Amino acid sequence: MQEDQQFLENLVKALVDHPEDVKVDRTVDEMGVLLTLDVHAEDMGKIIGRSGNTAKAIRTLLRVVGMKHDARVNLKINEPEGGRGVVVSGSDEA
């Protein structure tokens, strides 16, 4: 397991109530590294945070880890089965 993948997994497991359901997949392409995160449906709110602030903070930390290895690291958070279908964006539109 790569350092960025291990970092994300450890970070997310510390935040959620169902650490056994945390799954991180890593793919590399011409755009850089893509980490795909799957968590238990009940833990989505903890990972996204109010107004997406927790997700933004996790992405910032991953960029720092990536810079250490000259890699561009992106994070995709998958909507879990049975999720509420809430779309998280960078805007504050209601």
Backbone as CSV, one residue per row, in Angstrom:
resi,resn,N_x,N_y,N_z,CA_x,CA_y,CA_z,C_x,C_y,C_z
1,MET,0.851,-1.174,0.000,0.000,0.000,0.000,0.901,1.242,0.000
2,GLN,0.579,2.185,-0.862,1.358,3.411,-0.984,1.134,4.322,0.225
3,GLU,2.083,5.233,0.443,2.024,6.123,1.607,0.765,6.998,1.610
4,ASP,0.387,7.556,0.436,-0.801,8.406,0.387,-2.072,7.614,0.684
5,GLN,-2.137,6.399,0.172,-3.298,5.541,0.410,-3.389,5.154,1.889
6,GLN,-2.258,4.798,2.484,-2.225,4.427,3.900,-2.594,5.617,4.781
7,PHE,-2.096,6.810,4.436,-2.412,8.027,5.177,-3.921,8.279,5.185
8,LEU,-4.545,8.222,3.999,-5.982,8.467,3.897,-6.769,7.436,4.695
9,GLU,-6.399,6.188,4.573,-7.119,5.135,5.283,-7.044,5.335,6.797
10,ASN,-5.855,5.627,7.316,-5.696,5.842,8.753,-6.466,7.069,9.231
11,LEU,-6.415,8.143,8.449,-7.120,9.374,8.798,-8.625,9.144,8.867
12,VAL,-9.177,8.528,7.835,-10.624,8.319,7.769,-11.080,7.342,8.846
13,LYS,-10.320,6.287,9.095,-10.701,5.324,10.131,-10.758,5.981,11.504
14,ALA,-9.940,7.002,11.733,-9.956,7.710,13.010,-11.195,8.596,13.149
15,LEU,-11.827,8.965,12.028,-12.970,9.882,12.055,-14.327,9.189,12.118
16,VAL,-14.415,7.960,11.639,-15.717,7.319,11.435,-16.099,6.373,12.570
17,ASP,-17.384,6.004,12.602,-17.889,5.042,13.585,-17.776,3.594,13.100
18,HIS,-17.598,3.412,11.791,-17.507,2.065,11.208,-16.182,1.924,10.450
19,PRO,-15.037,1.881,11.166,-13.739,1.820,10.472,-13.554,0.557,9.639
20,GLU,-14.281,-0.491,9.974,-14.149,-1.742,9.219,-14.708,-1.612,7.806
21,ASP,-15.540,-0.597,7.557,-16.139,-0.399,6.238,-15.374,0.591,5.362
22,VAL,-14.252,1.113,5.865,-13.456,2.064,5.089,-12.651,1.302,4.041
23,LYS,-12.761,1.755,2.788,-12.024,1.126,1.697,-11.441,2.234,0.823
24,VAL,-10.152,2.142,0.544,-9.471,3.129,-0.291,-8.841,2.413,-1.473
25,ASP,-9.225,2.829,-2.691,-8.618,2.296,-3.913,-7.716,3.371,-4.497
26,ARG,-6.617,2.946,-5.110,-5.647,3.887,-5.674,-5.402,3.546,-7.135
27,THR,-5.540,4.555,-8.001,-5.205,4.386,-9.414,-4.297,5.530,-9.837
28,VAL,-3.445,5.245,-10.794,-2.515,6.249,-11.311,-2.718,6.351,-12.818
29,ASP,-2.835,7.595,-13.316,-2.926,7.825,-14.746,-2.156,9.098,-15.086
30,GLU,-2.360,9.604,-16.302,-1.613,10.791,-16.743,-1.977,12.040,-15.937
31,MET,-3.124,12.029,-15.260,-3.547,13.178,-14.440,-2.959,13.127,-13.030
32,GLY,-2.404,12.010,-12.650,-1.837,11.856,-11.311,-2.440,10.668,-10.592
33,VAL,-2.523,10.781,-9.279,-3.030,9.707,-8.431,-4.486,10.010,-8.068
34,LEU,-5.339,9.016,-8.187,-6.730,9.150,-7.777,-6.996,8.157,-6.653
35,LEU,-7.357,8.684,-5.489,-7.759,7.841,-4.373,-9.271,7.874,-4.297
36,THR,-9.883,6.694,-4.294,-11.332,6.573,-4.236,-11.701,6.013,-2.870
37,LEU,-12.556,6.750,-2.157,-12.907,6.403,-0.786,-14.339,5.895,-0.705
38,ASP,-14.492,4.765,-0.028,-15.818,4.206,0.269,-15.936,4.088,1.782
39,VAL,-17.055,4.588,2.326,-17.308,4.493,3.762,-18.745,4.033,3.986
40,HIS,-19.057,3.667,5.210,-20.410,3.287,5.604,-21.329,4.487,5.416
41,ALA,-22.575,4.231,5.023,-23.532,5.312,4.749,-23.705,6.252,5.942
42,GLU,-23.673,5.724,7.158,-23.846,6.554,8.351,-22.663,7.481,8.592
43,ASP,-21.517,7.189,7.995,-20.302,7.980,8.219,-20.075,9.071,7.179
44,MET,-20.919,9.139,6.165,-20.710,10.143,5.110,-20.687,11.558,5.663
45,GLY,-21.566,11.872,6.577,-21.615,13.216,7.147,-20.334,13.591,7.857
46,LYS,-19.713,12.628,8.508,-18.453,12.890,9.208,-17.321,13.163,8.219
47,ILE,-17.343,12.495,7.086,-16.282,12.659,6.095,-16.479,13.943,5.292
48,ILE,-17.713,14.272,4.954,-17.980,15.486,4.186,-17.875,16.713,5.081
49,GLY,-18.495,16.672,6.238,-18.459,17.803,7.162,-19.423,18.896,6.759
50,ARG,-19.586,19.864,7.628,-20.492,20.980,7.365,-19.949,21.805,6.204
51,SER,-20.788,22.007,5.206,-20.432,22.740,3.976,-19.239,22.122,3.248
52,GLY,-18.984,20.838,3.495,-17.889,20.157,2.817,-16.519,20.489,3.369
53,ASN,-16.459,21.117,4.538,-15.177,21.567,5.081,-14.237,20.429,5.450
54,THR,-14.760,19.333,5.988,-13.891,18.205,6.336,-13.301,17.578,5.084
55,ALA,-14.113,17.397,4.053,-13.617,16.840,2.785,-12.551,17.750,2.181
56,LYS,-12.763,19.060,2.246,-11.763,20.007,1.726,-10.455,19.888,2.493
57,ALA,-10.543,19.754,3.815,-9.342,19.624,4.641,-8.589,18.329,4.316
58,ILE,-9.325,17.233,4.127,-8.691,15.959,3.765,-7.987,16.092,2.422
59,ARG,-8.637,16.745,1.449,-8.020,16.940,0.130,-6.745,17.790,0.232
60,THR,-6.774,18.810,1.087,-5.592,19.650,1.281,-4.439,18.828,1.860
61,LEU,-4.720,18.014,2.852,-3.689,17.168,3.440,-3.133,16.183,2.415
62,LEU,-3.998,15.634,1.570,-3.534,14.703,0.539,-2.643,15.401,-0.480
63,ARG,-2.941,16.668,-0.803,-2.070,17.419,-1.715,-0.678,17.588,-1.120
64,VAL,-0.619,17.834,0.198,0.666,17.983,0.876,1.442,16.666,0.839
65,VAL,0.761,15.567,1.115,1.408,14.248,1.048,1.896,13.984,-0.375
66,GLY,1.088,14.348,-1.372,1.476,14.155,-2.767,2.684,14.990,-3.148
67,MET,2.735,16.245,-2.681,3.875,17.114,-2.998,5.175,16.517,-2.490
68,LYS,5.109,15.833,-1.380,6.292,15.189,-0.803,6.894,14.170,-1.779
69,HIS,6.035,13.610,-2.635,6.474,12.585,-3.593,6.327,13.040,-5.041
70,ASP,6.227,14.351,-5.245,6.080,14.917,-6.593,4.919,14.296,-7.360
71,ALA,3.793,14.136,-6.691,2.608,13.545,-7.323,1.392,14.419,-7.052
72,ARG,0.487,14.455,-8.004,-0.778,15.155,-7.825,-1.794,14.127,-7.330
73,VAL,-2.320,14.351,-6.133,-3.240,13.391,-5.524,-4.640,14.000,-5.474
74,ASN,-5.611,13.280,-6.013,-7.008,13.700,-5.993,-7.817,12.686,-5.202
75,LEU,-8.916,13.148,-4.613,-9.775,12.286,-3.813,-11.185,12.286,-4.375
76,LYS,-11.722,11.100,-4.560,-13.121,10.928,-4.953,-13.805,10.162,-3.828
77,ILE,-14.917,10.715,-3.330,-15.669,10.065,-2.267,-16.923,9.471,-2.891
78,ASN,-17.017,8.153,-2.881,-18.169,7.469,-3.474,-19.379,7.554,-2.571
79,GLU,-20.548,7.770,-3.183,-21.818,7.742,-2.457,-22.111,6.293,-2.090
80,PRO,-22.319,5.988,-0.793,-22.563,4.593,-0.401,-23.957,4.133,-0.803
81,GLU,-24.133,2.825,-0.864,-25.447,2.251,-1.129,-26.406,2.709,-0.034
82,GLY,-27.588,3.128,-0.435,-28.563,3.587,0.543,-28.286,4.981,1.062
83,GLY,-27.387,5.705,0.397,-27.072,7.072,0.815,-28.224,8.009,0.520
84,ARG,-28.104,9.243,1.002,-29.183,10.201,0.838,-29.124,10.917,-0.499
85,GLY,-28.078,10.713,-1.272,-27.989,11.332,-2.582,-27.677,12.810,-2.539
86,VAL,-27.046,13.264,-1.474,-26.710,14.677,-1.330,-25.488,14.957,-2.184
87,VAL,-25.570,16.002,-2.989,-24.450,16.385,-3.838,-23.663,17.471,-3.118
88,VAL,-22.372,17.268,-2.968,-21.519,18.241,-2.295,-20.772,19.017,-3.366
89,SER,-20.922,20.340,-3.324,-20.200,21.178,-4.283,-19.538,22.300,-3.526
90,GLY,-18.824,23.128,-4.248,-18.108,24.224,-3.638,-18.943,25.469,-3.437
91,SER,-20.202,25.458,-3.829,-21.025,26.654,-3.711,-21.944,26.562,-2.497
92,ASP,-22.476,27.686,-2.086,-23.382,27.740,-0.940,-24.819,27.947,-1.367
93,GLU,-25.162,27.537,-2.565,-26.525,27.709,-3.055,-27.481,26.810,-2.291
94,ALA,-28.667,27.315,-2.053,-29.659,26.513,-1.309,-30.700,25.953,-2.251
